């Protein structure tokens, strides 16, 4: 099943290393907007496909990075399992490698965990063309630094991810969505109050005057919690539209900022869509970039540009972190081949 | 263990370093925060892995961040190594002192700085004990999930260094899943804030690099931890099997049924009998294996899962399945499991404790291999483990006064770890590499990964002064293996429960 082109990729990267030639990592191209323009010769991961190992009983799948996310999810669904971090795809061409390289997580993030939380192992080709393997397929592993999780959401800046091992989970037996009328602030307060109680909450969101709460788990637990929390039953499909940013509240907006802030943060910005118990807010207004970033930073958060124009896509790093990032980049990719400037301009 | 004594610095070099660093430290710390006499240094010569011991050159006990920064700057400028130590309960010698270095003991920095029950976040200094965190937030109906067996003594800083787990990590994750933010001082005295109160932070996920880095990258001076609501109900099922392989397969059957237990632990016949002998938990001593499966959640959820688990275990071939009647019986079930190490220590003069992890599906085969090795080496081996995580703790029993047995125990342990790696596993699931498993890292990483690890470390610590010689072997250091050695049941911190 699939095809292993590791050797071809190693040769291409080793050659580029020799000639100090920049490389641009390409997957399915569905997240091209998420970062500055790629420069250099294309390294195409999409030819490196296939599920290498999937034993449902192990709760682990090992898969080559070019495998379509849809194929991974279909294989899991067939066995009643899922990627519990619910990654957005932003298009059918999305690969699992791109999913991990961008490290995006969906509605379940605050309750079930993020992409990096489910990373167990990785194969990566570094900037010297060395094919390396870190972590593995086991749940607990403290041998060496946790490079698997470091590679997650590194946007290709440290190396080419060629294979990932992910922890997977069973699909919840019962899922129900509740909706209730609330202001944004009321919703955030409600989400956080409920999160402090032992309830099977798996997602929360607020949009268009409605607070949505998703419950997942054993049927009896979901039903009991639904009764306790109250509200109207709503269609579970709302979560897919939120995840893919096709929900009415943000679908057509030409400017879209993702604000990642502490869940209970009080933020003086009008956000039409709030997720993650208040931890992920989407801003579609026209506040100038610097002002927006300053406001978000003041509450301990950061801002990422999804749609529209700005000087930078990702939030700038402070000088100490910036210098450290450059040194880490150098340790993996000494000749600065991979995705230079895509994530942060300094590396 | 003799290897530790070789390659030590000359006394003249140590004396010179001490003469250079002590005046600088005296300018930073009060006299009770600086230990220099042999008598004062002695309590720090080992962590929880007692056979590995070295006298530190000096011990510094900072009380705040500014002191840590000043100490680090002083050490960097004098090229003096720094070994950070938490509560000293580690089982791999990660905090074994450097004979020519400063041992930085974080125990005086143990304050709770803030509790935010609405955001479910606690801010602590690194020296706070793990159990003290959960105690402090219990009034809010919250707790801190990682619960390593040494939790009454071990510190949060040490947990971060080792990526500590516990019985509940299958469902609630390891330390890496439960720390939101860490303030770290690097060897140049620089201050970094990794992570944040938001659910992700700008830049690379350096929190991932920090957690489990065994004090090789920096010193944590403050951490923000994620708190969870205490589950409404917790119940435990005990299942006895007349065959070890059948029990191993039952572990997979529970997972396959779509249930993620809060804890899933297993004991083999030897450890079962030793534990029963030790404290009468009411275990079926005829059984070849015992599984303990804990389920938590809402009352309805637990009821549903307990019924499912009971059915799965019976179908999987369990001979006897018991649900603990109440919390008292539940605690008794667990107590036997938690006492397995001292219980084995009672029936054997010495034992080696291994910490390999394998994919769950490999359990029956690996358990059989470990069992078969008993005849090969002429030694008994008890098995207690976190079955849900595939994390094995084989206890090889031997008599250390018999050099032949001691040698065979070493070889037995090596073969177990090699077997773990061969079956797609790892040499350490939760105890860390430290100084103990530094050589086995070469089995785990035969390629260029070690070079990459060293390069990553130098990005944080260019002079390689932080905890030198630990965690990641140099390429020319791939030699013989060493294991945790317990003599006459004399565990460091014998009062602690051991997993």
Interface residues (C-beta under 8 A of the other chain):
Chain A: X55 X56 X57 X58 X59 X60 X80 X103 X109 X110 X113 X114 X116 X117 X126 X130 X132 X133 X134 X136 X137 X138 X139 X140 X141 X142 X143 X144 X145 X146 X147 X148 X149 X150 X152 X153 X154 X157 X158 X169 X170 X171 X173 X192 X193 X195 X196 X197 X198 X199 X200 X217 X218 X219 X220 X221 X223 X224 X225 X260 X261 X262 X263 X264 X265 X276 X279 X280 X300 X301 X302 X314 X315 X316 X317 X320 X321 X324 X325 X327 X328 X330 X331 X332 X344
Chain B: X116 X117 X118 X119 X120 X140 X141 X142 X162 X163 X165 X169 X170 X173 X174 X176 X177 X190 X191 X192 X196 X197 X198 X199 X200 X201 X202 X203 X204 X205 X206 X208 X209 X211 X212 X213 X216 X229 X230 X231 X232 X252 X253 X255 X256 X258 X259 X260 X297 X298 X299 X300 X301 X303 X304 X305 X357 X358 X359 X360 X361 X386 X388 X389 X390 X391 X424 X425 X426 X427 X428 X429 X430 X431 X432 X433 X437 X441 X444 X445 X447 X448 X449 X452 X453 X455 X456 X457 X458 X459 X460 X471 X472
